[in-house]
Amino acid sequence: MITIRPAKLGDAQRIWEIRNEPASLAVAASQQAIPLARHIAWFETKYFNQAGNLCFVAELDGQVVGYSRFDLNEDHYLNSVAVSSSMHGKGIGTLLLKQSVEQLKSSLPIHAEVRKFNLASVKIFERNGFKKISENKENFYYRFA
């Protein structure tokens, strides 16, 4: 049974591990691996010391297997979703995005930037009602309102 819940500070290392998996780095906006200490400091500041930013995790058998971040950018949220590569293809990303949007409970629009070649993420966002609003050579840009 998958549980979607707000992230805790203690989830920072597992989120870092997922973010730095080769499959996640290959589709990330920044493909640089991030040192753990820097990530933990950033995570604490971003999600526990700044109002408006939220992060949710997917948990299976007590283990965090994915995350969905909502970063407040003035008049909208920017969403980022990642699931551990060992859990790809099991519908976790779709469920994680759906339930984290529901738990966000915001009237602000939610935006997402997805690499065009990342077909799994394209499907996840489109299955959850995100509409493509623009694109460039590398990315699709989505909006959920």
C-alpha positions in Angstrom: 0.0 0.0 0.0 1.4 3.4 -1.1 0.9 6.3 1.3 1.3 9.9 0.2 2.2 12.2 3.0 3.9 15.5 3.8 7.7 15.2 3.9 9.5 15.3 7.2 13.0 16.6 7.7 14.1 13.0 8.3 13.1 12.2 4.7 15.8 14.5 3.3 18.5 11.8 2.9 16.2 9.4 1.0 14.9 12.3 -1.2 18.5 13.1 -1.9 19.2 9.5 -2.8 16.3 9.4 -5.3 17.3 12.8 -6.8 20.8 11.6 -7.4 20.0 8.3 -9.0 21.3 8.2 -12.6 17.7 8.0 -14.0 16.7 11.1 -12.1 19.8 13.1 -13.0 19.3 12.2 -16.7 15.9 14.1 -16.7 16.6 16.8 -14.1 16.9 20.5 -14.9 20.3 20.4 -13.2 22.2 17.2 -13.9 24.8 17.8 -11.2 24.9 15.5 -8.3 24.4 17.4 -5.1 26.4 16.7 -1.9 24.3 15.4 0.9 25.1 18.1 3.5 24.2 20.8 1.0 21.0 19.1 0.1 19.9 18.6 3.8 20.6 22.3 4.5 18.7 23.4 1.4 15.8 21.0 2.1 15.4 22.3 5.7 15.4 25.9 4.6 13.2 25.4 1.6 10.5 23.2 3.1 10.6 23.9 6.8 11.7 27.5 7.2 10.1 29.2 4.1 6.3 29.7 3.9 4.5 28.4 0.9 6.9 25.6 -0.3 5.7 22.0 0.2 7.1 18.6 -0.4 5.2 15.3 -0.3 6.6 11.7 -0.3 5.3 8.4 -1.5 6.0 5.7 1.1 5.8 1.9 0.6 6.4 -0.4 3.6 8.0 2.4 5.6 10.4 3.4 2.8 10.2 6.7 0.8 10.1 5.7 -2.9 9.3 9.1 -4.4 8.7 12.8 -3.8 6.6 15.6 -5.2 7.8 19.2 -4.6 5.8 22.4 -4.9 8.0 25.5 -4.9 6.2 28.8 -4.7 7.1 31.2 -7.5 5.2 34.5 -6.8 1.8 33.6 -8.5 2.2 29.8 -9.1 3.8 26.6 -7.9 6.5 24.8 -9.8 6.2 21.1 -9.4 8.9 18.5 -9.5 8.2 14.7 -9.2 10.7 11.8 -8.9 10.3 8.2 -8.2 13.1 5.7 -7.3 14.1 3.9 -10.5 13.5 0.6 -8.7 9.8 1.6 -8.6 9.4 2.9 -12.2 6.4 1.5 -14.2 4.3 0.7 -11.1 1.9 3.8 -11.3 3.5 5.4 -8.3 4.4 8.7 -10.0 0.8 9.1 -11.2 -0.6 8.4 -7.8 2.0 10.6 -6.1 1.2 13.6 -8.3 -2.5 13.2 -8.0 -2.6 12.9 -4.3 0.0 15.6 -3.6 -1.9 18.1 -5.8 -5.0 17.2 -3.7 -3.2 17.6 -0.4 -1.7 20.9 -1.6 -5.1 22.5 -1.5 -4.2 25.7 -3.3 -6.0 27.9 -5.7 -2.7 28.9 -7.3 -1.9 27.3 -10.7 0.8 24.6 -10.7 3.4 24.6 -13.4 5.8 21.8 -14.5 8.7 21.6 -16.9 9.2 18.2 -18.5 12.0 17.1 -20.8 10.5 16.0 -24.1 12.3 12.7 -24.1 10.9 11.9 -20.6 7.8 10.1 -21.9 6.9 8.6 -18.5 6.7 12.1 -16.9 4.8 13.5 -19.9 2.2 10.7 -19.3 2.1 11.3 -15.5 1.4 15.0 -15.9 -1.2 14.5 -18.7 -3.0 11.8 -16.8 -3.3 14.2 -13.9 -5.0 16.9 -15.9 -2.0 19.1 -16.6 -2.3 20.9 -20.0 0.7 21.7 -22.2 0.9 25.5 -22.5 4.2 25.8 -24.4 7.4 24.1 -25.5 10.9 24.7 -26.7 13.5 22.5 -28.2 14.1 20.5 -25.0 11.0 20.9 -22.8 7.3 20.8 -22.5 5.7 23.3 -20.1 2.5 22.3 -18.3 -0.1 24.0 -16.2 -2.7 22.7 -13.8 -5.3 25.2 -12.6 
